[in-house]
Amino acid sequence: MNWLTKKIIYIRDNYIIQLIILLVIGGILLNTLFLYPIVGKCDNGDFGRLLLYGGLWDLSSSYKKIYDRFVHLNYLISEPDVFILFGKNWVSGSILLKLAVFISLFSHQFNNKLFDIRYLAFVYSIVFIWAIFLIVNFKRLSPLLKAAVGICIILFFTDTSYISYFNSFYGEAGTIVFFFLNIGIYLNLITKEKPLIRHFVYFFIASGGFLTSKAQELPLLVFMLAIYAGLFIYYREKNYRKCIIVGSLLVTILCSAAYISLTDRMNQNNMYQAVFSGILRGSENPEKDLEELGLDKKFMVFYGKSFYNRHSGNDPLGREMLKEFYPNISPVKILAFYVMHPQRLWQKVVESANSAYAFSKPGPWNFAKGQYDPHKAVNTFRTNLVNNYPKIHRNIFVFIVFSLTYFSITLIYFIKNKSRDIRLLILMLWFILVSGASQLILPVIGSGHGDFGKHLFLLNFCYDVMVVIAVVWCLHIISKFVILQKHTAKNHFIKFN
């Protein structure tokens, strides 16, 4: 028996379920993202933040052509800009974009200055597949549960409402792949009896990548530090603890740098939206609200006006706004206002739930101009569930009941189990919960109702992850019950025979 045959037999005996799952996922990604007509996302004005780090420019020069609500396949590479490592509005996705650009340049022997967006989808897809392998390969999963995890991931997360982001320059694609990679590497780490230092390093890289994938994720550092603390408590060896301390500090510094990199324009936009399309939205006395925030009620003239409407006689970036509005407002003040007005806070939480899962089937805006094909075979399983059962997916009481049930069950496991890997696993399950639940209010504090459906992406994503966890846990309980029943029946048979 030669080496290759032995390897094939080893993979068949140990990784056949993982292999089948990855092949199915790879096939869906290939068909959706790479074969014409490809599915992606059109630019709504956010692409420029990431394009900078890839040294890319839209081939169109006019505003109407750039924002024509169609997917653009090709971009012009400006090589000097590719080497910008860090700058304004930095996100971790810029690293993956640079890798995609260099792959494009290398594959064309540095002679072709056109960048096909599918190179970026390729990089995202590789990281996505790698992350899913690590998750499905979790040692505590039985073959049945591995298959269940894989099927759920295929049905939910290869839906076009998720993977279409891979053919775009939105930060959501980075959120998806780094979040899964963060979970996968963590599961791999905590199941090792004696992990190597590099396993901790991989986890800090993945978790830092997730936290900095979008500015919206930066506040989640507070919850991630709890996981770092858990690792510090349960891994007592000096070299481990030294690595955990250094890794925690470096991720904190990275998140701080990412926050500092946010431009004044972005911060001003967010605070404008947080006040005029957030706090004042639905208010019975908006002038009083402004005064409570320490702002002059003369700014009521901006109520109901877009931040980008600078030609109506009242400029959101005018002298008075720059001098008297923006210096006197902050996310802390917004949060304090909601804390002092719990009824208003509840109103915003309900509105967030009502706006969740803004999923839709692919339309012309998900294709290049002239390539729309309503009959293209793609996965819309998750989108169909949302559209068929909107009252379940957009109901605050469903979110609350599910969250409390999820937390209660995991808390029982945490109390009953003293083993290191189980307790560390529960910490990650709690991180997923708080990451999702916090989005019921964090987007409102950060930017009001501006582009609200898109800002609730992490809410949708985390709760879908928790639904998969719940399904797998239910199968685990059922399988244990069936095994127990079979064992009991066998004992009875032996006893009476």
Backbone torsions as a table, in degrees:
resi	resn	phi	psi	omega
1	MET	NA	119.1	-177.3
2	ASN	-80.1	174.7	-175.2
3	TRP	-61.1	-42.5	-177.4
4	LEU	-64.7	-42.0	179.3
5	THR	-63.2	-42.7	177.8
6	LYS	-60.9	-39.7	-179.2
7	LYS	-66.2	-43.2	179.7
8	ILE	-62.8	-42.2	179.0
9	ILE	-65.3	-39.1	179.2
10	TYR	-63.7	-44.9	178.9
11	ILE	-64.4	-42.3	179.4
12	ARG	-60.5	-41.9	-175.5
13	ASP	-78.2	-23.9	-173.3
14	ASN	-116.9	-22.7	-172.4
15	TYR	-133.3	19.6	-174.7
16	ILE	-64.1	-39.5	179.6
17	ILE	-65.4	-46.6	179.4
18	GLN	-60.6	-40.7	-178.0
19	LEU	-64.1	-44.6	179.6
20	ILE	-62.1	-44.4	-179.8
21	ILE	-61.3	-45.6	-178.3
22	LEU	-67.5	-34.6	177.4
23	LEU	-65.8	-41.0	178.0
24	VAL	-64.4	-46.7	178.9
25	ILE	-60.8	-45.0	179.2
26	GLY	-60.1	-40.1	178.4
27	GLY	-63.7	-41.5	179.1
28	ILE	-66.1	-44.2	178.9
29	LEU	-61.7	-43.7	-179.6
30	LEU	-60.3	-48.5	-177.7
31	ASN	-66.8	-40.7	-174.4
32	THR	-77.5	-41.7	-168.5
33	LEU	-103.2	-19.2	-171.1
34	PHE	-120.3	-26.3	-178.4
35	LEU	-95.2	132.2	-177.7
36	TYR	-64.0	142.4	-7.2
37	PRO	-80.1	130.5	-175.9
38	ILE	-76.5	156.3	178.1
39	VAL	-108.1	134.5	179.2
40	GLY	-155.8	-155.4	179.7
41	LYS	-128.4	140.0	177.3
42	CYS	-85.9	161.9	-177.1
43	ASP	-79.9	127.1	175.4
44	ASN	-108.5	9.9	-179.3
45	GLY	117.0	-9.1	-177.3
46	ASP	-91.2	-13.8	-173.6
47	PHE	-61.3	-34.4	-173.1
48	GLY	-56.9	-30.0	-178.1
49	ARG	-62.9	-37.5	-178.1
50	LEU	-92.7	-33.2	-179.6
51	LEU	-55.7	-34.0	-179.5
52	LEU	-54.2	-44.9	-174.5
53	TYR	-77.7	-15.5	174.0
54	GLY	-93.8	-2.8	-176.2
55	GLY	62.6	38.6	-174.1
56	LEU	-110.6	150.2	176.7
57	TRP	-135.7	142.2	175.1
58	ASP	-66.6	139.7	-179.4
59	LEU	-67.1	-23.7	178.3
60	SER	-82.6	150.3	-178.2
61	SER	-108.2	-23.4	-177.0
62	SER	-93.7	151.9	-178.6
63	TYR	-58.3	-44.3	-176.9
64	LYS	-64.0	-36.3	-178.5
65	LYS	-76.9	-34.3	178.7
66	ILE	-68.6	-43.5	-177.5
67	TYR	-106.2	56.2	-177.2
68	ASP	-92.4	6.6	178.0
69	ARG	67.0	32.1	172.7
70	PHE	-128.7	155.8	176.3
71	VAL	-73.2	131.7	176.2
72	HIS	-101.3	126.3	-174.0
73	LEU	-85.0	-34.7	-172.4
74	ASN	-120.5	145.3	179.5
75	TYR	-136.1	156.2	-179.1
76	LEU	-90.6	132.9	179.8
77	ILE	-92.3	126.9	173.9
78	SER	-109.8	97.3	-166.8
79	GLU	-54.2	-43.0	-178.9
80	PRO	-56.8	-36.5	-177.5
81	ASP	-70.2	-20.2	179.6
82	VAL	-63.2	-25.8	-174.6
83	PHE	-90.2	6.1	174.1
84	ILE	-72.0	112.1	-175.5
85	LEU	-83.1	-38.2	-175.5
86	PHE	-150.7	139.1	-179.9
87	GLY	-167.9	-150.5	-174.8
88	LYS	-69.1	143.3	177.0
89	ASN	53.0	43.4	-176.6
90	TRP	-69.8	138.0	173.9
91	VAL	-136.7	157.0	-176.2
92	SER	-64.3	-26.1	178.5
93	GLY	-59.6	-20.3	179.3
94	SER	-63.8	-30.0	178.3
95	ILE	-66.6	-44.7	179.4
96	LEU	-66.5	-35.8	178.1
97	LEU	-65.3	-43.9	177.8
98	LYS	-58.5	-42.1	178.3
99	LEU	-60.7	-42.9	179.5
100	ALA	-63.0	-41.0	-180.0
101	VAL	-65.6	-42.5	179.4
102	PHE	-66.8	-35.5	175.4
103	ILE	-63.1	-41.9	178.7
104	SER	-62.2	-48.1	-179.8
105	LEU	-62.6	-44.2	-178.2
106	PHE	-64.8	-41.9	-178.0
107	SER	-66.2	-22.6	177.9
108	HIS	-106.8	17.9	177.5
109	GLN	55.5	32.3	176.4
110	PHE	61.6	22.6	179.9
111	ASN	-102.3	-19.3	-176.0
112	ASN	-106.9	123.0	-178.1
113	LYS	-93.3	7.2	178.3
114	LEU	-93.2	132.4	178.4
115	PHE	-109.0	118.9	175.8
116	ASP	-85.1	126.4	-174.7
117	ILE	-60.1	-18.3	179.9
118	ARG	-68.6	-18.3	173.1
119	TYR	-65.0	-37.2	177.5
120	LEU	-69.4	-42.2	176.7
121	ALA	-60.3	-35.4	178.2
122	PHE	-62.4	-46.3	179.8
123	VAL	-63.4	-46.6	177.7
124	TYR	-59.1	-41.8	-177.1
125	SER	-64.5	-40.3	179.3
126	ILE	-63.4	-46.3	179.3
127	VAL	-64.3	-41.0	179.2
128	PHE	-60.3	-48.6	-179.0
129	ILE	-64.5	-41.7	177.9
130	TRP	-60.1	-45.3	-179.4
131	ALA	-63.0	-42.9	-180.0
132	ILE	-64.9	-39.2	176.5
133	PHE	-58.1	-46.3	-178.9
134	LEU	-62.5	-37.6	-179.5
135	ILE	-69.7	-49.3	-178.5
136	VAL	-66.1	-26.8	-178.2
137	ASN	-81.3	1.8	-179.4
138	PHE	-51.7	124.7	-170.4
139	LYS	-65.1	-22.3	-178.2
140	ARG	-84.0	-1.4	178.8
141	LEU	-91.5	130.5	173.2
142	SER	-72.9	165.6	176.7
143	PRO	-53.6	-39.6	178.1
144	LEU	-61.5	-44.8	-177.8
145	LEU	-72.0	-33.4	174.8
146	LYS	-60.0	-44.5	178.9
147	ALA	-63.7	-40.4	-179.8
148	ALA	-64.4	-43.8	177.8
149	VAL	-60.3	-46.3	-178.9
150	GLY	-62.1	-44.5	-179.9
151	ILE	-63.0	-43.3	179.5
152	CYS	-63.2	-41.6	179.0
153	ILE	-63.9	-42.3	178.4
154	ILE	-60.8	-48.4	-176.2
155	LEU	-66.5	-41.6	-174.1
156	PHE	-86.9	-51.2	-164.3
157	PHE	-100.2	0.5	167.0
158	THR	-101.9	10.2	172.9
159	ASP	-63.0	146.6	-178.0
160	THR	-61.6	-24.9	178.8
161	SER	-65.4	-17.4	175.9
162	TYR	-105.4	-59.3	-169.9
163	ILE	-74.5	-13.3	176.9
164	SER	-63.9	-20.9	176.6
165	TYR	-65.2	-22.2	-178.4
166	PHE	-64.6	-29.4	175.3
167	ASN	-96.8	57.8	178.8
168	SER	-162.8	176.6	176.7
169	PHE	-112.7	29.6	174.6
170	TYR	-83.7	150.1	179.7
171	GLY	-70.5	-16.0	-178.2
172	GLU	-61.1	-32.9	178.7
173	ALA	-62.4	-43.8	176.6
174	GLY	-62.9	-38.9	177.9
175	THR	-59.5	-45.7	-178.6
176	ILE	-60.8	-54.2	-172.7
177	VAL	-71.8	-38.6	179.8
178	PHE	-72.8	-32.0	178.2
179	PHE	-65.7	-47.9	178.1
180	PHE	-65.6	-39.2	178.7
181	LEU	-65.0	-39.6	176.4
182	ASN	-57.3	-47.0	179.7
183	ILE	-67.6	-46.2	-176.8
184	GLY	-61.7	-46.9	179.5
185	ILE	-65.8	-37.9	178.6
186	TYR	-62.5	-45.4	179.1
187	LEU	-62.1	-39.1	178.0
188	ASN	-65.3	-37.7	-178.4
189	LEU	-67.7	-51.2	-170.3
190	ILE	-73.3	-14.0	179.4
191	THR	-94.3	-0.7	176.8
192	LYS	-88.5	130.7	179.3
193	GLU	-62.9	-45.5	179.2
194	LYS	-131.0	80.0	-179.4
195	PRO	-64.5	153.0	175.5
196	LEU	-86.1	161.1	179.4
197	ILE	-57.6	-36.6	-178.3
198	ARG	-63.8	-25.7	177.5
199	HIS	-68.1	-36.1	174.8
200	PHE	-68.5	-41.3	179.8
201	VAL	-60.6	-43.2	178.5
202	TYR	-58.9	-41.6	-178.1
203	PHE	-66.4	-42.2	179.7
204	PHE	-65.3	-36.3	177.1
205	ILE	-64.2	-46.6	-178.5
206	ALA	-66.0	-43.5	-179.3
207	SER	-68.4	-38.6	175.3
208	GLY	-64.5	-37.4	176.7
209	GLY	-62.3	-41.7	178.7
210	PHE	-66.6	-48.5	-175.8
211	LEU	-61.6	-28.9	-178.1
212	THR	-105.0	12.8	179.9
213	SER	-70.6	-27.0	174.3
214	LYS	-149.4	150.6	178.3
215	ALA	-59.4	-29.6	-179.0
216	GLN	-64.1	-25.4	-178.4
217	GLU	-86.3	-11.7	-175.2
218	LEU	-57.5	-40.1	179.0
219	PRO	-62.3	-18.5	-179.0
220	LEU	-71.8	-7.1	174.4
221	LEU	-54.6	-36.9	-179.6
222	VAL	-56.8	-42.9	-179.0
223	PHE	-76.5	-34.7	178.7
224	MET	-65.5	-32.7	178.2
225	LEU	-61.1	-28.8	177.1
226	ALA	-65.8	-37.5	176.7
227	ILE	-67.9	-42.1	177.4
228	TYR	-59.7	-40.3	178.4
229	ALA	-63.7	-39.6	177.5
230	GLY	-61.3	-43.0	177.0
231	LEU	-61.8	-40.6	180.0
232	PHE	-63.5	-39.2	-178.5
233	ILE	-70.2	-41.4	-172.5
234	TYR	-90.3	-14.8	175.0
235	TYR	-114.4	101.3	-168.8
236	ARG	-94.5	-10.3	179.1
237	GLU	-61.9	144.7	-174.5
238	LYS	-58.9	-44.2	-177.1
239	ASN	-66.9	-34.8	176.5
240	TYR	-65.2	-49.4	-176.2
241	ARG	-64.5	-37.1	176.8
242	LYS	-62.1	-44.4	179.4
243	CYS	-63.7	-41.5	-178.6
244	ILE	-65.2	-41.9	178.7
245	ILE	-64.2	-48.0	-179.5
246	VAL	-63.6	-44.3	179.3
247	GLY	-61.3	-42.3	179.2
248	SER	-62.8	-42.5	179.5
249	LEU	-65.2	-42.2	-178.2
250	LEU	-66.6	-39.9	177.6
251	VAL	-66.0	-39.8	178.0
252	THR	-62.6	-42.7	178.0
253	ILE	-63.9	-42.3	179.3
254	LEU	-61.4	-44.5	179.1
255	CYS	-64.5	-38.8	178.2
256	SER	-64.4	-42.5	178.9
257	ALA	-64.3	-40.4	178.5
258	ALA	-63.4	-38.2	178.6
259	TYR	-67.9	-43.3	179.9
260	ILE	-64.5	-28.8	-177.9
261	SER	-71.6	-14.8	179.8
262	LEU	-62.0	130.1	-176.8
263	THR	-73.4	157.8	176.0
264	ASP	-57.5	-37.4	-178.0
265	ARG	-62.0	-43.2	179.6
266	MET	-66.8	-45.0	179.0
267	ASN	-61.7	-39.9	179.2
268	GLN	-65.4	-42.6	177.3
269	ASN	-58.7	-47.3	-178.2
270	ASN	-62.7	-44.6	-178.4
271	MET	-69.9	-35.5	176.0
272	TYR	-60.2	-48.5	-180.0
273	GLN	-65.6	-39.7	-178.3
274	ALA	-60.6	-33.2	179.8
275	VAL	-87.1	-58.0	-169.3
276	PHE	-80.8	-25.5	175.3
277	SER	-115.0	11.3	178.6
278	GLY	-119.6	-82.1	-177.7
279	ILE	-61.3	-43.3	-176.1
280	LEU	-77.7	-17.8	-178.9
281	ARG	-65.8	120.6	178.8
282	GLY	75.8	8.9	-178.8
283	SER	-76.3	142.7	176.9
284	GLU	-81.3	-22.7	179.6
285	ASN	-142.3	75.4	-175.3
286	PRO	-62.2	-33.3	179.5
287	GLU	-64.2	-40.5	178.0
288	LYS	-65.3	-36.8	178.1
289	ASP	-61.5	-42.3	178.3
290	LEU	-60.8	-42.8	-179.6
291	GLU	-65.2	-38.2	177.9
292	GLU	-64.9	-29.9	177.2
293	LEU	-79.7	-4.3	-178.6
294	GLY	82.3	24.9	-178.4
295	LEU	-114.9	148.5	179.2
296	ASP	-69.9	136.8	-177.7
297	LYS	-69.7	-7.2	177.2
298	LYS	-65.5	-19.6	179.8
299	PHE	-75.5	1.4	174.9
300	MET	-59.2	-19.8	-179.7
301	VAL	-62.9	-17.3	-179.2
302	PHE	-92.7	-6.2	-178.3
303	TYR	-62.9	125.2	-179.5
304	GLY	83.8	2.7	-179.5
305	LYS	-104.3	143.5	179.6
306	SER	-72.5	147.3	176.2
307	PHE	-61.4	-29.5	-176.2
308	TYR	-90.0	1.5	177.5
309	ASN	-89.4	90.9	-174.8
310	ARG	-104.3	10.4	-174.7
311	HIS	-125.4	25.1	-180.0
312	SER	-102.1	8.7	-178.2
313	GLY	99.6	-18.4	177.6
314	ASN	-125.7	105.6	-174.5
315	ASP	-89.0	119.8	177.5
316	PRO	-60.1	-17.3	176.9
317	LEU	-114.5	25.2	179.1
318	GLY	-73.7	174.5	-174.2
319	ARG	-60.0	-45.1	-178.0
320	GLU	-65.7	-39.7	179.0
321	MET	-64.5	-43.7	-178.8
322	LEU	-67.1	-29.3	-176.3
323	LYS	-92.1	-36.3	-171.1
324	GLU	-115.2	-20.9	-176.3
325	PHE	-96.1	-65.3	-172.9
326	TYR	-61.4	-38.8	178.7
327	PRO	-66.8	-17.5	-174.3
328	ASN	-107.4	14.2	-179.9
329	ILE	-136.1	147.5	-178.5
330	SER	-158.3	163.9	176.6
331	PRO	-58.2	-32.3	179.1
332	VAL	-64.1	-41.9	178.7
333	LYS	-67.1	-38.0	178.2
334	ILE	-62.8	-46.5	179.6
335	LEU	-62.2	-44.0	-180.0
336	ALA	-60.2	-37.8	178.9
337	PHE	-61.8	-46.5	-178.6
338	TYR	-67.5	-34.6	177.4
339	VAL	-64.0	-37.9	179.8
340	MET	-77.1	-14.7	179.5
341	HIS	-128.3	73.3	-175.6
342	PRO	-57.2	-30.5	178.5
343	GLN	-66.2	-39.1	177.6
344	ARG	-68.2	-36.8	177.5
345	LEU	-61.7	-45.9	178.8
346	TRP	-62.4	-38.9	178.2
347	GLN	-58.9	-42.4	-178.8
348	LYS	-70.4	-37.0	177.9
349	VAL	-62.7	-43.0	178.5
350	VAL	-63.6	-42.4	179.1
351	GLU	-63.0	-37.0	177.5
352	SER	-63.0	-46.4	178.9
353	ALA	-61.8	-40.0	-179.3
354	ASN	-66.9	-23.2	-177.8
355	SER	-101.3	2.9	-177.9
356	ALA	-67.5	162.7	174.9
357	TYR	50.1	57.0	176.0
358	ALA	-81.3	59.7	-177.9
359	PHE	-90.2	145.7	175.5
360	SER	-147.4	154.0	178.3
361	LYS	-68.3	155.1	-179.2
362	PRO	-56.1	133.1	176.9
363	GLY	-122.3	-172.7	-179.5
364	PRO	-54.5	-30.7	-178.8
365	TRP	-70.3	-10.1	178.1
366	ASN	-99.3	6.9	-179.1
367	PHE	-129.6	162.9	172.5
368	ALA	-69.2	158.0	-177.1
369	LYS	-58.5	128.3	178.2
370	GLY	81.8	3.7	-176.4
371	GLN	-114.7	7.0	-178.3
372	TYR	-59.5	126.5	179.2
373	ASP	-131.9	99.3	-178.2
374	PRO	-65.4	-12.6	-177.7
375	HIS	-101.8	5.2	178.0
376	LYS	-61.1	132.9	-177.6
377	ALA	-76.9	108.0	178.7
378	VAL	-136.6	165.0	178.6
379	ASN	-87.7	117.0	175.0
380	THR	-125.3	27.3	-177.3
381	PHE	-57.3	-49.9	-177.8
382	ARG	-67.4	-40.1	178.5
383	THR	-61.8	-42.0	179.6
384	ASN	-64.0	-39.4	177.6
385	LEU	-60.9	-43.8	179.5
386	VAL	-62.3	-47.9	-176.7
387	ASN	-70.2	-29.6	179.5
388	ASN	-81.5	-25.1	-178.4
389	TYR	-132.2	61.5	-177.1
390	PRO	-64.2	-30.8	-177.5
391	LYS	-68.7	-23.8	176.3
392	ILE	-82.3	-40.9	-174.5
393	HIS	-81.2	-15.8	-178.0
394	ARG	-128.3	52.6	-177.2
395	ASN	-133.2	116.4	-175.5
396	ILE	-60.6	-33.1	-178.1
397	PHE	-72.1	-30.4	173.8
398	VAL	-65.8	-43.9	177.1
399	PHE	-59.4	-44.8	-177.0
400	ILE	-66.9	-48.3	-178.6
401	VAL	-62.8	-45.1	179.3
402	PHE	-61.6	-44.6	-178.2
403	SER	-63.5	-44.4	-179.7
404	LEU	-65.7	-40.8	178.3
405	THR	-64.0	-46.8	178.8
406	TYR	-57.9	-48.2	-178.3
407	PHE	-65.8	-42.5	-177.9
408	SER	-61.9	-44.8	-179.0
409	ILE	-65.8	-44.7	179.9
410	THR	-66.8	-33.3	177.6
411	LEU	-64.8	-40.6	177.5
412	ILE	-61.3	-43.9	178.4
413	TYR	-63.2	-40.1	-178.8
414	PHE	-63.9	-41.6	-178.7
415	ILE	-70.8	-41.8	-174.3
416	LYS	-76.4	-31.2	-175.8
417	ASN	-101.9	128.2	-179.7
418	LYS	-99.4	-8.2	-176.4
419	SER	-67.1	145.5	-175.2
420	ARG	-61.1	-47.7	-174.2
421	ASP	-66.7	-35.0	179.0
422	ILE	-68.0	-44.7	-178.9
423	ARG	-66.6	-38.2	177.1
424	LEU	-69.2	-35.2	175.3
425	LEU	-61.3	-43.7	179.8
426	ILE	-61.8	-37.8	177.7
427	LEU	-58.9	-41.3	178.5
428	MET	-68.4	-38.1	177.7
429	LEU	-63.1	-37.2	176.2
430	TRP	-68.8	-37.0	177.8
431	PHE	-61.4	-41.9	177.5
432	ILE	-61.2	-41.5	179.7
433	LEU	-63.0	-51.1	-176.7
434	VAL	-69.7	-29.8	176.9
435	SER	-63.5	-40.8	179.2
436	GLY	-76.2	-49.7	-176.0
437	ALA	-63.3	-35.0	-179.5
438	SER	-63.6	-22.6	-178.7
439	GLN	-73.7	-8.7	174.6
440	LEU	-67.9	-20.0	-179.0
441	ILE	-130.2	-31.2	-175.8
442	LEU	-57.7	-44.1	178.7
443	PRO	-61.0	-34.3	179.5
444	VAL	-67.6	-41.6	178.1
445	ILE	-65.6	-39.2	-175.2
446	GLY	-77.5	-35.7	-176.6
447	SER	-156.2	26.0	175.8
448	GLY	58.0	-138.4	-179.1
449	HIS	-99.6	16.4	178.1
450	GLY	-67.4	122.0	-179.6
451	ASP	50.0	46.3	-166.2
452	PHE	-61.3	-47.1	-177.8
453	GLY	-57.6	-40.4	-180.0
454	LYS	-70.2	-35.7	-179.1
455	HIS	-72.1	-12.1	177.1
456	LEU	-93.5	12.7	-178.0
457	PHE	-54.8	-47.0	-176.5
458	LEU	-66.7	-30.4	174.5
459	LEU	-60.4	-50.8	179.8
460	ASN	-60.4	-47.5	-174.2
461	PHE	-62.8	-48.5	-177.6
462	CYS	-66.0	-40.2	179.8
463	TYR	-70.3	-30.0	173.6
464	ASP	-67.1	-40.2	175.7
465	VAL	-60.6	-41.8	-179.7
466	MET	-69.2	-32.7	175.9
467	VAL	-64.0	-42.0	176.7
468	VAL	-61.6	-43.8	178.0
469	ILE	-59.8	-43.2	-179.7
470	ALA	-63.9	-42.1	179.3
471	VAL	-62.3	-45.8	-178.9
472	VAL	-65.5	-40.0	178.3
473	TRP	-63.2	-42.9	178.4
474	CYS	-60.6	-42.0	177.2
475	LEU	-63.9	-37.4	177.8
476	HIS	-62.2	-45.4	179.4
477	ILE	-65.0	-43.2	179.7
478	ILE	-62.9	-44.5	-178.9
479	SER	-64.9	-37.8	176.8
480	LYS	-64.1	-40.3	179.5
481	PHE	-64.9	-43.3	179.6
482	VAL	-63.0	-44.1	179.2
483	ILE	-62.9	-41.4	178.5
484	LEU	-62.7	-43.1	179.4
485	GLN	-63.0	-42.7	178.7
486	LYS	-63.9	-40.7	-179.9
487	HIS	-65.3	-41.5	179.2
488	THR	-65.1	-44.0	179.3
489	ALA	-62.9	-38.9	179.1
490	LYS	-64.2	-42.0	179.4
491	ASN	-64.8	-39.4	178.1
492	HIS	-64.0	-40.8	-178.5
493	PHE	-63.9	-43.9	179.9
494	ILE	-64.4	-39.7	-177.1
495	LYS	-64.4	-41.0	-175.0
496	PHE	-94.2	4.2	177.3
497	ASN	-124.0	NA	NA
